[in-house]
């Protein structure tokens, strides 16, 4: 299993991070806001744990959405 980790930066709007968490990780507004604040304050947070293929796809989707919106948001996967 692999965990998808989102990293903090000084440019991506908090609202965009919440939207990504809701859209790609199926979180409700409260859960997405809590994870976004953890990313903001701690520099990173786990967004979910998935099989290798699903984790890789989620990372690609998040990075593509960030690039389309012009944000430098970073998302990685690590062995859980």
PyMOL Python script that loads the backbone (N, CA, C, O; Angstrom):
from pymol import cmd

cmd.read_pdbstr("""\
ATOM      1  N   UNK A   1       0.841  -1.179   0.000  1.00  0.00           N
ATOM      2  CA  UNK A   1       0.000   0.000   0.000  1.00  0.00           C
ATOM      3  C   UNK A   1       0.889   1.247   0.000  1.00  0.00           C
ATOM      4  O   UNK A   1       2.014   1.243   0.500  1.00  0.00           O
ATOM      5  N   UNK A   2       0.333   2.313  -0.583  1.00  0.00           N
ATOM      6  CA  UNK A   2       1.074   3.569  -0.722  1.00  0.00           C
ATOM      7  C   UNK A   2       0.219   4.726  -0.218  1.00  0.00           C
ATOM      8  O   UNK A   2      -0.990   4.772  -0.443  1.00  0.00           O
ATOM      9  N   UNK A   3       0.874   5.652   0.463  1.00  0.00           N
ATOM     10  CA  UNK A   3       0.161   6.839   0.922  1.00  0.00           C
ATOM     11  C   UNK A   3       0.438   8.000  -0.022  1.00  0.00           C
ATOM     12  O   UNK A   3       1.567   8.198  -0.471  1.00  0.00           O
ATOM     13  N   UNK A   4      -0.603   8.757  -0.312  1.00  0.00           N
ATOM     14  CA  UNK A   4      -0.484   9.943  -1.147  1.00  0.00           C
ATOM     15  C   UNK A   4      -0.276  11.120  -0.203  1.00  0.00           C
ATOM     16  O   UNK A   4      -1.074  11.348   0.706  1.00  0.00           O
ATOM     17  N   UNK A   5       0.809  11.870  -0.427  1.00  0.00           N
ATOM     18  CA  UNK A   5       1.194  12.968   0.452  1.00  0.00           C
ATOM     19  C   UNK A   5       1.173  14.268  -0.334  1.00  0.00           C
ATOM     20  O   UNK A   5       1.751  14.361  -1.417  1.00  0.00           O
ATOM     21  N   UNK A   6       0.499  15.273   0.221  1.00  0.00           N
ATOM     22  CA  UNK A   6       0.484  16.594  -0.390  1.00  0.00           C
ATOM     23  C   UNK A   6       1.416  17.502   0.404  1.00  0.00           C
ATOM     24  O   UNK A   6       1.445  17.457   1.634  1.00  0.00           O
ATOM     25  N   UNK A   7       2.181  18.331  -0.320  1.00  0.00           N
ATOM     26  CA  UNK A   7       3.187  19.185   0.304  1.00  0.00           C
ATOM     27  C   UNK A   7       2.772  20.655   0.261  1.00  0.00           C
ATOM     28  O   UNK A   7       2.105  21.100  -0.674  1.00  0.00           O
ATOM     29  N   UNK A   8       3.172  21.387   1.274  1.00  0.00           N
ATOM     30  CA  UNK A   8       2.845  22.807   1.357  1.00  0.00           C
ATOM     31  C   UNK A   8       3.735  23.633   0.421  1.00  0.00           C
ATOM     32  O   UNK A   8       4.883  23.278   0.157  1.00  0.00           O
ATOM     33  N   UNK A   9       3.180  24.731  -0.067  1.00  0.00           N
ATOM     34  CA  UNK A   9       3.961  25.742  -0.770  1.00  0.00           C
ATOM     35  C   UNK A   9       3.358  27.093  -0.408  1.00  0.00           C
ATOM     36  O   UNK A   9       2.291  27.159   0.202  1.00  0.00           O
ATOM     37  N   UNK A  10       4.035  28.156  -0.781  1.00  0.00           N
ATOM     38  CA  UNK A  10       3.579  29.495  -0.402  1.00  0.00           C
ATOM     39  C   UNK A  10       2.678  30.147  -1.447  1.00  0.00           C
ATOM     40  O   UNK A  10       2.352  31.327  -1.319  1.00  0.00           O
ATOM     41  N   UNK A  11       2.272  29.414  -2.468  1.00  0.00           N
ATOM     42  CA  UNK A  11       1.553  30.029  -3.578  1.00  0.00           C
ATOM     43  C   UNK A  11       0.175  29.432  -3.861  1.00  0.00           C
ATOM     44  O   UNK A  11      -0.734  30.163  -4.253  1.00  0.00           O
ATOM     45  N   UNK A  12       0.002  28.144  -3.674  1.00  0.00           N
ATOM     46  CA  UNK A  12      -1.277  27.506  -3.982  1.00  0.00           C
ATOM     47  C   UNK A  12      -2.329  27.963  -2.964  1.00  0.00           C
ATOM     48  O   UNK A  12      -2.108  27.846  -1.758  1.00  0.00           O
ATOM     49  N   UNK A  13      -3.459  28.477  -3.431  1.00  0.00           N
ATOM     50  CA  UNK A  13      -4.501  28.933  -2.502  1.00  0.00           C
ATOM     51  C   UNK A  13      -5.078  27.765  -1.687  1.00  0.00           C
ATOM     52  O   UNK A  13      -5.224  26.647  -2.182  1.00  0.00           O
ATOM     53  N   UNK A  14      -5.395  28.061  -0.437  1.00  0.00           N
ATOM     54  CA  UNK A  14      -5.970  27.038   0.439  1.00  0.00           C
ATOM     55  C   UNK A  14      -7.269  26.484  -0.135  1.00  0.00           C
ATOM     56  O   UNK A  14      -7.554  25.293  -0.005  1.00  0.00           O
ATOM     57  N   UNK A  15      -8.051  27.347  -0.767  1.00  0.00           N
ATOM     58  CA  UNK A  15      -9.329  26.909  -1.340  1.00  0.00           C
ATOM     59  C   UNK A  15      -9.108  25.873  -2.438  1.00  0.00           C
ATOM     60  O   UNK A  15      -9.897  24.940  -2.584  1.00  0.00           O
ATOM     61  N   UNK A  16      -8.032  26.039  -3.212  1.00  0.00           N
ATOM     62  CA  UNK A  16      -7.734  25.074  -4.276  1.00  0.00           C
ATOM     63  C   UNK A  16      -7.379  23.717  -3.673  1.00  0.00           C
ATOM     64  O   UNK A  16      -7.815  22.681  -4.174  1.00  0.00           O
ATOM     65  N   UNK A  17      -6.593  23.721  -2.602  1.00  0.00           N
ATOM     66  CA  UNK A  17      -6.212  22.470  -1.939  1.00  0.00           C
ATOM     67  C   UNK A  17      -7.459  21.764  -1.408  1.00  0.00           C
ATOM     68  O   UNK A  17      -7.588  20.549  -1.554  1.00  0.00           O
ATOM     69  N   UNK A  18      -8.366  22.505  -0.801  1.00  0.00           N
ATOM     70  CA  UNK A  18      -9.616  21.919  -0.295  1.00  0.00           C
ATOM     71  C   UNK A  18     -10.411  21.312  -1.447  1.00  0.00           C
ATOM     72  O   UNK A  18     -10.932  20.204  -1.325  1.00  0.00           O
ATOM     73  N   UNK A  19     -10.506  22.035  -2.567  1.00  0.00           N
ATOM     74  CA  UNK A  19     -11.245  21.533  -3.723  1.00  0.00           C
ATOM     75  C   UNK A  19     -10.631  20.239  -4.257  1.00  0.00           C
ATOM     76  O   UNK A  19     -11.353  19.302  -4.599  1.00  0.00           O
ATOM     77  N   UNK A  20      -9.298  20.189  -4.329  1.00  0.00           N
ATOM     78  CA  UNK A  20      -8.610  18.982  -4.814  1.00  0.00           C
ATOM     79  C   UNK A  20      -8.890  17.805  -3.875  1.00  0.00           C
ATOM     80  O   UNK A  20      -9.153  16.693  -4.332  1.00  0.00           O
ATOM     81  N   UNK A  21      -8.834  18.047  -2.586  1.00  0.00           N
ATOM     82  CA  UNK A  21      -9.100  16.977  -1.616  1.00  0.00           C
ATOM     83  C   UNK A  21     -10.535  16.474  -1.732  1.00  0.00           C
ATOM     84  O   UNK A  21     -10.785  15.274  -1.614  1.00  0.00           O
ATOM     85  N   UNK A  22     -11.466  17.376  -1.962  1.00  0.00           N
ATOM     86  CA  UNK A  22     -12.860  16.965  -2.129  1.00  0.00           C
ATOM     87  C   UNK A  22     -13.060  16.206  -3.439  1.00  0.00           C
ATOM     88  O   UNK A  22     -13.742  15.182  -3.473  1.00  0.00           O
ATOM     89  N   UNK A  23     -12.469  16.708  -4.501  1.00  0.00           N
ATOM     90  CA  UNK A  23     -12.699  16.126  -5.824  1.00  0.00           C
ATOM     91  C   UNK A  23     -11.987  14.788  -6.020  1.00  0.00           C
ATOM     92  O   UNK A  23     -12.589  13.835  -6.515  1.00  0.00           O
ATOM     93  N   UNK A  24     -10.720  14.711  -5.637  1.00  0.00           N
ATOM     94  CA  UNK A  24      -9.937  13.514  -5.955  1.00  0.00           C
ATOM     95  C   UNK A  24      -9.823  12.517  -4.808  1.00  0.00           C
ATOM     96  O   UNK A  24      -9.452  11.363  -5.021  1.00  0.00           O
ATOM     97  N   UNK A  25     -10.144  12.962  -3.584  1.00  0.00           N
ATOM     98  CA  UNK A  25     -10.052  12.052  -2.445  1.00  0.00           C
ATOM     99  C   UNK A  25     -11.391  11.866  -1.752  1.00  0.00           C
ATOM    100  O   UNK A  25     -11.466  11.255  -0.686  1.00  0.00           O
ATOM    101  N   UNK A  26     -12.449  12.392  -2.359  1.00  0.00           N
ATOM    102  CA  UNK A  26     -13.824  12.209  -1.889  1.00  0.00           C
ATOM    103  C   UNK A  26     -14.017  12.587  -0.418  1.00  0.00           C
ATOM    104  O   UNK A  26     -14.722  11.902   0.324  1.00  0.00           O
ATOM    105  N   UNK A  27     -13.384  13.679  -0.012  1.00  0.00           N
ATOM    106  CA  UNK A  27     -13.531  14.154   1.360  1.00  0.00           C
ATOM    107  C   UNK A  27     -14.659  15.174   1.428  1.00  0.00           C
ATOM    108  O   UNK A  27     -14.926  15.895   0.466  1.00  0.00           O
ATOM    109  N   UNK A  28     -15.324  15.220   2.603  1.00  0.00           N
ATOM    110  CA  UNK A  28     -16.301  16.281   2.795  1.00  0.00           C
ATOM    111  C   UNK A  28     -15.557  17.571   3.124  1.00  0.00           C
ATOM    112  O   UNK A  28     -14.341  17.555   3.315  1.00  0.00           O
ATOM    113  N   UNK A  29     -16.275  18.680   3.191  1.00  0.00           N
ATOM    114  CA  UNK A  29     -15.639  19.980   3.390  1.00  0.00           C
ATOM    115  C   UNK A  29     -14.849  20.027   4.694  1.00  0.00           C
ATOM    116  O   UNK A  29     -13.741  20.563   4.725  1.00  0.00           O
ATOM    117  N   UNK A  30     -15.397  19.482   5.755  1.00  0.00           N
ATOM    118  CA  UNK A  30     -14.727  19.522   7.058  1.00  0.00           C
ATOM    119  C   UNK A  30     -13.414  18.728   7.037  1.00  0.00           C
ATOM    120  O   UNK A  30     -12.385  19.223   7.497  1.00  0.00           O
ATOM    121  N   UNK A  31     -13.446  17.513   6.513  1.00  0.00           N
ATOM    122  CA  UNK A  31     -12.236  16.680   6.455  1.00  0.00           C
ATOM    123  C   UNK A  31     -11.189  17.321   5.549  1.00  0.00           C
ATOM    124  O   UNK A  31     -10.005  17.342   5.884  1.00  0.00           O
ATOM    125  N   UNK A  32     -11.627  17.846   4.394  1.00  0.00           N
ATOM    126  CA  UNK A  32     -10.697  18.478   3.460  1.00  0.00           C
ATOM    127  C   UNK A  32     -10.049  19.706   4.089  1.00  0.00           C
ATOM    128  O   UNK A  32      -8.858  19.949   3.896  1.00  0.00           O
ATOM    129  N   UNK A  33     -10.823  20.475   4.836  1.00  0.00           N
ATOM    130  CA  UNK A  33     -10.283  21.665   5.498  1.00  0.00           C
ATOM    131  C   UNK A  33      -9.264  21.276   6.558  1.00  0.00           C
ATOM    132  O   UNK A  33      -8.232  21.933   6.692  1.00  0.00           O
ATOM    133  N   UNK A  34      -9.540  20.215   7.315  1.00  0.00           N
ATOM    134  CA  UNK A  34      -8.602  19.763   8.342  1.00  0.00           C
ATOM    135  C   UNK A  34      -7.283  19.306   7.722  1.00  0.00           C
ATOM    136  O   UNK A  34      -6.213  19.646   8.229  1.00  0.00           O
ATOM    137  N   UNK A  35      -7.346  18.544   6.639  1.00  0.00           N
ATOM    138  CA  UNK A  35      -6.123  18.091   5.968  1.00  0.00           C
ATOM    139  C   UNK A  35      -5.367  19.282   5.385  1.00  0.00           C
ATOM    140  O   UNK A  35      -4.142  19.344   5.482  1.00  0.00           O
ATOM    141  N   UNK A  36      -6.095  20.236   4.775  1.00  0.00           N
ATOM    142  CA  UNK A  36      -5.448  21.424   4.218  1.00  0.00           C
ATOM    143  C   UNK A  36      -4.707  22.197   5.308  1.00  0.00           C
ATOM    144  O   UNK A  36      -3.590  22.662   5.082  1.00  0.00           O
ATOM    145  N   UNK A  37      -5.311  22.337   6.477  1.00  0.00           N
ATOM    146  CA  UNK A  37      -4.656  23.056   7.576  1.00  0.00           C
ATOM    147  C   UNK A  37      -3.428  22.302   8.081  1.00  0.00           C
ATOM    148  O   UNK A  37      -2.428  22.912   8.458  1.00  0.00           O
ATOM    149  N   UNK A  38      -3.511  20.978   8.085  1.00  0.00           N
ATOM    150  CA  UNK A  38      -2.346  20.179   8.473  1.00  0.00           C
ATOM    151  C   UNK A  38      -1.201  20.392   7.473  1.00  0.00           C
ATOM    152  O   UNK A  38      -0.047  20.546   7.871  1.00  0.00           O
ATOM    153  N   UNK A  39      -1.524  20.398   6.194  1.00  0.00           N
ATOM    154  CA  UNK A  39      -0.517  20.663   5.163  1.00  0.00           C
ATOM    155  C   UNK A  39       0.096  22.046   5.396  1.00  0.00           C
ATOM    156  O   UNK A  39       1.314  22.215   5.347  1.00  0.00           O
ATOM    157  N   UNK A  40      -0.762  23.020   5.648  1.00  0.00           N
ATOM    158  CA  UNK A  40      -0.316  24.404   5.829  1.00  0.00           C
ATOM    159  C   UNK A  40       0.599  24.556   7.044  1.00  0.00           C
ATOM    160  O   UNK A  40       1.634  25.218   6.966  1.00  0.00           O
ATOM    161  N   UNK A  41       0.219  23.946   8.160  1.00  0.00           N
ATOM    162  CA  UNK A  41       0.970  24.132   9.403  1.00  0.00           C
ATOM    163  C   UNK A  41       2.159  23.186   9.554  1.00  0.00           C
ATOM    164  O   UNK A  41       3.177  23.562  10.135  1.00  0.00           O
ATOM    165  N   UNK A  42       2.040  21.957   9.036  1.00  0.00           N
ATOM    166  CA  UNK A  42       3.098  20.968   9.233  1.00  0.00           C
ATOM    167  C   UNK A  42       3.957  20.741   7.989  1.00  0.00           C
ATOM    168  O   UNK A  42       4.977  20.055   8.052  1.00  0.00           O
ATOM    169  N   UNK A  43       3.543  21.319   6.859  1.00  0.00           N
ATOM    170  CA  UNK A  43       4.337  21.209   5.641  1.00  0.00           C
ATOM    171  C   UNK A  43       3.969  20.043   4.743  1.00  0.00           C
ATOM    172  O   UNK A  43       4.382  19.991   3.585  1.00  0.00           O
ATOM    173  N   UNK A  44       3.195  19.108   5.271  1.00  0.00           N
ATOM    174  CA  UNK A  44       2.772  17.942   4.488  1.00  0.00           C
ATOM    175  C   UNK A  44       1.680  17.201   5.246  1.00  0.00           C
ATOM    176  O   UNK A  44       1.539  17.341   6.461  1.00  0.00           O
ATOM    177  N   UNK A  45       0.912  16.410   4.504  1.00  0.00           N
ATOM    178  CA  UNK A  45      -0.112  15.572   5.129  1.00  0.00           C
ATOM    179  C   UNK A  45      -0.466  14.423   4.203  1.00  0.00           C
ATOM    180  O   UNK A  45      -0.405  14.548   2.980  1.00  0.00           O
ATOM    181  N   UNK A  46      -0.832  13.315   4.800  1.00  0.00           N
ATOM    182  CA  UNK A  46      -1.282  12.150   4.047  1.00  0.00           C
ATOM    183  C   UNK A  46      -2.742  12.367   3.662  1.00  0.00           C
ATOM    184  O   UNK A  46      -3.576  12.675   4.513  1.00  0.00           O
ATOM    185  N   UNK A  47      -3.042  12.204   2.384  1.00  0.00           N
ATOM    186  CA  UNK A  47      -4.399  12.395   1.873  1.00  0.00           C
ATOM    187  C   UNK A  47      -5.171  11.090   1.783  1.00  0.00           C
ATOM    188  O   UNK A  47      -6.398  11.095   1.687  1.00  0.00           O
ATOM    189  N   UNK A  48      -4.451   9.968   1.812  1.00  0.00           N
ATOM    190  CA  UNK A  48      -5.096   8.673   1.742  1.00  0.00           C
ATOM    191  C   UNK A  48      -4.075   7.584   1.486  1.00  0.00           C
ATOM    192  O   UNK A  48      -2.940   7.857   1.096  1.00  0.00           O
ATOM    193  N   UNK A  49      -4.492   6.342   1.710  1.00  0.00           N
ATOM    194  CA  UNK A  49      -3.633   5.180   1.485  1.00  0.00           C
ATOM    195  C   UNK A  49      -4.335   4.275   0.476  1.00  0.00           C
ATOM    196  O   UNK A  49      -5.500   3.918   0.646  1.00  0.00           O
ATOM    197  N   UNK A  50      -3.601   3.912  -0.577  1.00  0.00           N
ATOM    198  CA  UNK A  50      -4.195   3.183  -1.696  1.00  0.00           C
ATOM    199  C   UNK A  50      -3.221   2.135  -2.220  1.00  0.00           C
ATOM    200  O   UNK A  50      -2.059   2.088  -1.819  1.00  0.00           O
ATOM    201  N   UNK A  51      -3.718   1.300  -3.123  1.00  0.00           N
ATOM    202  CA  UNK A  51      -2.812   0.396  -3.835  1.00  0.00           C
ATOM    203  C   UNK A  51      -1.879   1.253  -4.696  1.00  0.00           C
ATOM    204  O   UNK A  51      -2.154   2.428  -4.939  1.00  0.00           O
ATOM    205  N   UNK A  52      -0.793   0.665  -5.148  1.00  0.00           N
ATOM    206  CA  UNK A  52       0.222   1.418  -5.899  1.00  0.00           C
ATOM    207  C   UNK A  52      -0.372   2.116  -7.124  1.00  0.00           C
ATOM    208  O   UNK A  52      -0.117   3.300  -7.342  1.00  0.00           O
ATOM    209  N   UNK A  53      -1.157   1.399  -7.920  1.00  0.00           N
ATOM    210  CA  UNK A  53      -1.715   1.973  -9.147  1.00  0.00           C
ATOM    211  C   UNK A  53      -2.668   3.127  -8.856  1.00  0.00           C
ATOM    212  O   UNK A  53      -2.619   4.159  -9.526  1.00  0.00           O
ATOM    213  N   UNK A  54      -3.527   2.959  -7.868  1.00  0.00           N
ATOM    214  CA  UNK A  54      -4.490   4.014  -7.536  1.00  0.00           C
ATOM    215  C   UNK A  54      -3.762   5.231  -6.978  1.00  0.00           C
ATOM    216  O   UNK A  54      -4.095   6.365  -7.323  1.00  0.00           O
ATOM    217  N   UNK A  55      -2.769   5.004  -6.115  1.00  0.00           N
ATOM    218  CA  UNK A  55      -2.000   6.123  -5.560  1.00  0.00           C
ATOM    219  C   UNK A  55      -1.303   6.897  -6.680  1.00  0.00           C
ATOM    220  O   UNK A  55      -1.329   8.128  -6.692  1.00  0.00           O
ATOM    221  N   UNK A  56      -0.686   6.188  -7.613  1.00  0.00           N
ATOM    222  CA  UNK A  56       0.011   6.840  -8.725  1.00  0.00           C
ATOM    223  C   UNK A  56      -0.965   7.654  -9.576  1.00  0.00           C
ATOM    224  O   UNK A  56      -0.639   8.761 -10.003  1.00  0.00           O
ATOM    225  N   UNK A  57      -2.145   7.118  -9.818  1.00  0.00           N
ATOM    226  CA  UNK A  57      -3.153   7.831 -10.603  1.00  0.00           C
ATOM    227  C   UNK A  57      -3.607   9.085  -9.881  1.00  0.00           C
ATOM    228  O   UNK A  57      -3.752  10.138 -10.502  1.00  0.00           O
ATOM    229  N   UNK A  58      -3.834   8.990  -8.576  1.00  0.00           N
ATOM    230  CA  UNK A  58      -4.267  10.164  -7.813  1.00  0.00           C
ATOM    231  C   UNK A  58      -3.193  11.252  -7.832  1.00  0.00           C
ATOM    232  O   UNK A  58      -3.514  12.432  -7.970  1.00  0.00           O
ATOM    233  N   UNK A  59      -1.933  10.870  -7.697  1.00  0.00           N
ATOM    234  CA  UNK A  59      -0.844  11.846  -7.758  1.00  0.00           C
ATOM    235  C   UNK A  59      -0.860  12.544  -9.122  1.00  0.00           C
ATOM    236  O   UNK A  59      -0.752  13.768  -9.193  1.00  0.00           O
ATOM    237  N   UNK A  60      -0.991  11.781 -10.185  1.00  0.00           N
ATOM    238  CA  UNK A  60      -1.013  12.366 -11.535  1.00  0.00           C
ATOM    239  C   UNK A  60      -2.198  13.304 -11.717  1.00  0.00           C
ATOM    240  O   UNK A  60      -2.052  14.375 -12.306  1.00  0.00           O
ATOM    241  N   UNK A  61      -3.375  12.917 -11.218  1.00  0.00           N
ATOM    242  CA  UNK A  61      -4.568  13.761 -11.346  1.00  0.00           C
ATOM    243  C   UNK A  61      -4.401  15.078 -10.595  1.00  0.00           C
ATOM    244  O   UNK A  61      -4.750  16.141 -11.109  1.00  0.00           O
ATOM    245  N   UNK A  62      -3.867  15.005  -9.382  1.00  0.00           N
ATOM    246  CA  UNK A  62      -3.661  16.215  -8.571  1.00  0.00           C
ATOM    247  C   UNK A  62      -2.653  17.137  -9.255  1.00  0.00           C
ATOM    248  O   UNK A  62      -2.891  18.339  -9.367  1.00  0.00           O
ATOM    249  N   UNK A  63      -1.528  16.581  -9.713  1.00  0.00           N
ATOM    250  CA  UNK A  63      -0.511  17.400 -10.363  1.00  0.00           C
ATOM    251  C   UNK A  63      -1.048  18.034 -11.644  1.00  0.00           C
ATOM    252  O   UNK A  63      -0.764  19.199 -11.924  1.00  0.00           O
ATOM    253  N   UNK A  64      -1.812  17.287 -12.414  1.00  0.00           N
ATOM    254  CA  UNK A  64      -2.383  17.825 -13.653  1.00  0.00           C
ATOM    255  C   UNK A  64      -3.363  18.956 -13.356  1.00  0.00           C
ATOM    256  O   UNK A  64      -3.356  19.977 -14.043  1.00  0.00           O
ATOM    257  N   UNK A  65      -4.202  18.783 -12.344  1.00  0.00           N
ATOM    258  CA  UNK A  65      -5.169  19.827 -11.968  1.00  0.00           C
ATOM    259  C   UNK A  65      -4.439  21.079 -11.499  1.00  0.00           C
ATOM    260  O   UNK A  65      -4.837  22.193 -11.840  1.00  0.00           O
ATOM    261  N   UNK A  66      -3.376  20.905 -10.724  1.00  0.00           N
ATOM    262  CA  UNK A  66      -2.605  22.040 -10.232  1.00  0.00           C
ATOM    263  C   UNK A  66      -1.952  22.792 -11.391  1.00  0.00           C
ATOM    264  O   UNK A  66      -1.970  24.022 -11.421  1.00  0.00           O
ATOM    265  N   UNK A  67      -1.385  22.068 -12.332  1.00  0.00           N
ATOM    266  CA  UNK A  67      -0.728  22.712 -13.471  1.00  0.00           C
ATOM    267  C   UNK A  67      -1.748  23.465 -14.325  1.00  0.00           C
ATOM    268  O   UNK A  67      -1.489  24.583 -14.770  1.00  0.00           O
ATOM    269  N   UNK A  68      -2.911  22.843 -14.551  1.00  0.00           N
ATOM    270  CA  UNK A  68      -3.958  23.514 -15.342  1.00  0.00           C
ATOM    271  C   UNK A  68      -4.369  24.830 -14.685  1.00  0.00           C
ATOM    272  O   UNK A  68      -4.650  25.813 -15.370  1.00  0.00           O
ATOM    273  N   UNK A  69      -4.400  24.838 -13.363  1.00  0.00           N
ATOM    274  CA  UNK A  69      -4.810  26.038 -12.632  1.00  0.00           C
ATOM    275  C   UNK A  69      -3.645  27.004 -12.410  1.00  0.00           C
ATOM    276  O   UNK A  69      -3.836  28.099 -11.881  1.00  0.00           O
ATOM    277  N   UNK A  70      -2.445  26.599 -12.813  1.00  0.00           N
ATOM    278  CA  UNK A  70      -1.280  27.459 -12.666  1.00  0.00           C
ATOM    279  C   UNK A  70      -0.699  27.487 -11.265  1.00  0.00           C
ATOM    280  O   UNK A  70      -0.072  28.472 -10.876  1.00  0.00           O
ATOM    281  N   UNK A  71      -0.898  26.413 -10.496  1.00  0.00           N
ATOM    282  CA  UNK A  71      -0.393  26.351  -9.128  1.00  0.00           C
ATOM    283  C   UNK A  71       0.777  25.366  -9.034  1.00  0.00           C
ATOM    284  O   UNK A  71       0.815  24.374  -9.763  1.00  0.00           O
ATOM    285  N   UNK A  72       1.734  25.641  -8.132  1.00  0.00           N
ATOM    286  CA  UNK A  72       2.904  24.768  -7.989  1.00  0.00           C
ATOM    287  C   UNK A  72       2.708  23.627  -6.991  1.00  0.00           C
ATOM    288  O   UNK A  72       3.690  23.060  -6.513  1.00  0.00           O
ATOM    289  N   UNK A  73       1.474  23.283  -6.671  1.00  0.00           N
ATOM    290  CA  UNK A  73       1.176  22.249  -5.689  1.00  0.00           C
ATOM    291  C   UNK A  73       1.927  20.957  -6.001  1.00  0.00           C
ATOM    292  O   UNK A  73       1.960  20.513  -7.149  1.00  0.00           O
ATOM    293  N   UNK A  74       2.525  20.359  -4.979  1.00  0.00           N
ATOM    294  CA  UNK A  74       3.250  19.102  -5.131  1.00  0.00           C
ATOM    295  C   UNK A  74       2.535  17.979  -4.395  1.00  0.00           C
ATOM    296  O   UNK A  74       2.008  18.174  -3.299  1.00  0.00           O
ATOM    297  N   UNK A  75       2.523  16.820  -5.003  1.00  0.00           N
ATOM    298  CA  UNK A  75       1.872  15.652  -4.441  1.00  0.00           C
ATOM    299  C   UNK A  75       2.765  14.451  -4.774  1.00  0.00           C
ATOM    300  O   UNK A  75       3.206  14.298  -5.913  1.00  0.00           O
ATOM    301  N   UNK A  76       3.025  13.612  -3.787  1.00  0.00           N
ATOM    302  CA  UNK A  76       3.888  12.455  -3.994  1.00  0.00           C
ATOM    303  C   UNK A  76       3.230  11.213  -3.396  1.00  0.00           C
ATOM    304  O   UNK A  76       2.192  11.290  -2.739  1.00  0.00           O
ATOM    305  N   UNK A  77       3.865  10.067  -3.644  1.00  0.00           N
ATOM    306  CA  UNK A  77       3.411   8.839  -3.004  1.00  0.00           C
ATOM    307  C   UNK A  77       4.592   8.163  -2.341  1.00  0.00           C
ATOM    308  O   UNK A  77       5.717   8.221  -2.838  1.00  0.00           O
ATOM    309  N   UNK A  78       4.324   7.514  -1.200  1.00  0.00           N
ATOM    310  CA  UNK A  78       5.355   6.829  -0.435  1.00  0.00           C
ATOM    311  C   UNK A  78       4.789   5.493   0.011  1.00  0.00           C
ATOM    312  O   UNK A  78       3.580   5.347   0.187  1.00  0.00           O
ATOM    313  N   UNK A  79       5.654   4.540   0.188  1.00  0.00           N
ATOM    314  CA  UNK A  79       5.213   3.248   0.723  1.00  0.00           C
ATOM    315  C   UNK A  79       4.630   3.481   2.109  1.00  0.00           C
ATOM    316  O   UNK A  79       5.215   4.192   2.926  1.00  0.00           O
ATOM    317  N   UNK A  80       3.489   2.885   2.365  1.00  0.00           N
ATOM    318  CA  UNK A  80       2.829   3.058   3.670  1.00  0.00           C
ATOM    319  C   UNK A  80       3.418   2.124   4.692  1.00  0.00           C
ATOM    320  O   UNK A  80       2.992   2.124   5.847  1.00  0.00           O
TER     321      UNK A  80
END
""", "prot")
cmd.dss("prot")
cmd.show_as("cartoon", "prot")
cmd.util.cbc("prot")
cmd.orient("prot")
